[in-house]
Amino acid sequence: MNKIKLFICFIIFLCLSVSAQETFRIWDGTDMTRKQKWSKLSVFLPEKPDSSGISVIICPGGSYFWLDMDNEGFSVAKYLNQHGITAFVLHYRTAMRGNHHPAMIQDLERSIQLVKENSKEYGVNPDKVGVMGFSAGGHLAGTAAIYSTDSLKPYFAAMIYPVISMEDSICHKRSRNNLLGKKYPDELKQKMSLEKNVHSDMPPIFLLHCTGDKKVNYHNSVVFDKALTEKNVKHEFLLLDEYGHGGHGFGIQPIGKATGWIDKFLKWVKEL
């Protein structure tokens, strides 16, 4: 075998070694609809699990239309694995295939249920299943924190440069249209404006936004922080003075002042 072939084999080996150990359809075993077949969960198990038993279900962003699976999903899971945290990346339904609320939160709650039911297999604590979301995925994580019932309530919700509000003044309109559809009742708009529905019985929240975010107005997180404070919900809010490329969509590989945010998250979550 020549050097070129050896090099190609080495690259393939590396790719396989950092891939998810398992990816499965979350609605298998149920009366799965045609659209639900797209809902999948990828499992990332650390070589040396943290003794805390904490696990994280990651919801990539993409305006509730597409999903940034690599930058805001797989790369995040691999980094968490390096720090002993078991991670799951959720490929939830979006408007790309004609899905709107409540399809997305149904997928996340189903994933929480499955991780809890299979906690022994994954080596995690069923009472410490948290969620993390980016942009529109941050809104999804927040929806679970606010509305999920006790058995499906996440241990925490990490919301990274999240969509929060459905109000015209600060909302990310593309995310709103994809989540709610073209015609939606005002009642649903109010329900999905997370800042208006904060309550005291919510899990801890880790909130991150940049003032220079050109995609999702950082005031989304400002109003959410205010609501969390008023309801005495335990939370950490990092508002960073970061502009340009570093303001949104950076996953765990930002530039400038957003660098290292995930290490702050790790410190925060292990102190819960």
Secondary structure by P-SEA (a helix, b strand, c coil): ccaaaaaaaaaaaaaaaacccccccccccccccccccccbbbbbbbccccccbbbbbbbbbccccccccccccaaaaaaaaaacbbbbbbbccccccccccaaaaaaaaaaaaaaaaaccccccccccbbbbbccaaaaaaaaaaccccccccccbbbbccccccccccccaaaaaaaaccccccaaaaaaacccccccccccbbbbbbbcccccccaaaaaaaaaaaaaacccbbbbbbbccccccccccccccccccaaaaaaaaaaaac
